[in-house]
């Protein structure tokens, strides 16, 4: 199984040097994980490294396609808050 | 005759004309060599920021913590705030840019790395940039800012790379407070949340600060003032960092606009008012040097503190540029010699002004209490500590407070430029109204020139425009205007609207 990076990645380079399998590489428009190399850090670290430093919610998926860092888990901004505030600004 | 240097007789006040950072009395706990180091750093010395420029190169995108005032989607060309950049650079590109800026802006003395993430969470990119600059352009001083988490582990390497200035952002010394500011840190291969995370961060920050001081590195501490979260706590922070040997404390207002998409912005956390910030700065100034002239700039800012010339040095513009640095270095040296001579001359003249200012007497009558009341004046300046900018061109005004005994820099206030000309004239009036509102509390505005229309509107608002001191040193001019006001009896008049709130 392998992790995946999806759209929304801000290319901050935080994950790249941490990967014990050197599976992460710079690409456009966002970074990618080589599925043949990714081990989900098994045997190297207790926690998957990329998903433990990534600052953006919902951009790293685990082997079963589930976001490792769901909305609200990193920033504390609750689900729906951004949408609500955006609507509020438009209404002004 | 020995001329009195301002501010030295009032150690309990904020910035004096001697400037933040380098005013001798509040940095007297530091060795002389250290105090002299800050002489040419526009951020570490208020006086230097009128003369010298700085630049940041955005080589450090990764971060090892999350702060509630930061949005990690850092890519923005239009916002002006820390943590935002328009293009990331590799160390090679950064060096090329530094050389290009050094050649075109010879008064640029300091290269800083300040993000858009944490420079020390990108040690290879940050250190390799420093290494190359110290080889290729050794006359440029190196500066870095950090959240401090990785600082203890990297202090020695920073010293090996000739980094002379380090800014550590310390928002708290109490983990309970920290847990409300930092949702997580990445530490020893794990993401850690809550009070535990803040505890580790605080411990590393304090240790890093101590290690830097031990090694003779000049440390500035940045603190973000967050009302209801750490505002009451920052006095304690100031005491602790001073005791540990920090050179300067920069208390900055939280920026939390909803459009920025930060936790605080979206959750409605309010920013401190100008008066709340000033009150805190004044309170902390009793203990230590407090910075008043920070512009909270972007991680790719270039130029004097009040301006950003990054647009002139984008990658496409510096590509293919060949610079003979030996020649540039000599030109730079000559420019710096001229700047320092000018600074010395200004200091001496200001000293004379103040001697005479304290001796103001109208025939037969000593100054009354009212006649020595403080007056706020706004100044339009681009550089060199001179009143040299057209009112309509000013993007910011420097606010000075004059009393019978001293002139001190208080703060800067940003404005939209109103003098657009052409098609946008319709907006000009609205912009002018906004500018005048921004100057609330000021009684005089000093500029090189000013048009008829703004003149009238300023007068209507109770702010006296003054173009008579064009090209004169700021502090001298402010003192002269204060003296005129005293002589004309204008200090006896009631305070203008708004001044009561800020006094």
HADDOCK unambig.tbl for C-alpha pairs under 7 A between the chains (distance, minus, plus):
assign (segid A and resid 10 and name CA) (segid B and resid 73 and name CA) 6.22 0.50 0.50
assign (segid A and resid 12 and name CA) (segid B and resid 61 and name CA) 4.80 0.50 0.50
assign (segid A and resid 12 and name CA) (segid B and resid 62 and name CA) 4.90 0.50 0.50
assign (segid A and resid 13 and name CA) (segid B and resid 61 and name CA) 6.63 0.50 0.50
assign (segid A and resid 13 and name CA) (segid B and resid 62 and name CA) 5.53 0.50 0.50
assign (segid A and resid 14 and name CA) (segid B and resid 62 and name CA) 4.50 0.50 0.50
assign (segid A and resid 14 and name CA) (segid B and resid 63 and name CA) 6.53 0.50 0.50
assign (segid A and resid 47 and name CA) (segid B and resid 190 and name CA) 6.53 0.50 0.50
assign (segid A and resid 49 and name CA) (segid B and resid 189 and name CA) 6.59 0.50 0.50
assign (segid A and resid 52 and name CA) (segid B and resid 190 and name CA) 6.08 0.50 0.50
assign (segid A and resid 52 and name CA) (segid B and resid 191 and name CA) 5.24 0.50 0.50
assign (segid A and resid 53 and name CA) (segid B and resid 64 and name CA) 6.73 0.50 0.50
assign (segid A and resid 53 and name CA) (segid B and resid 186 and name CA) 5.93 0.50 0.50
assign (segid A and resid 53 and name CA) (segid B and resid 191 and name CA) 6.61 0.50 0.50
assign (segid A and resid 55 and name CA) (segid B and resid 72 and name CA) 6.69 0.50 0.50
assign (segid A and resid 74 and name CA) (segid B and resid 183 and name CA) 6.90 0.50 0.50
assign (segid A and resid 75 and name CA) (segid B and resid 183 and name CA) 6.71 0.50 0.50
assign (segid A and resid 75 and name CA) (segid B and resid 263 and name CA) 6.40 0.50 0.50
assign (segid A and resid 76 and name CA) (segid B and resid 263 and name CA) 6.89 0.50 0.50
assign (segid A and resid 77 and name CA) (segid B and resid 263 and name CA) 5.79 0.50 0.50
assign (segid A and resid 82 and name CA) (segid B and resid 266 and name CA) 6.93 0.50 0.50
assign (segid A and resid 85 and name CA) (segid B and resid 266 and name CA) 6.94 0.50 0.50
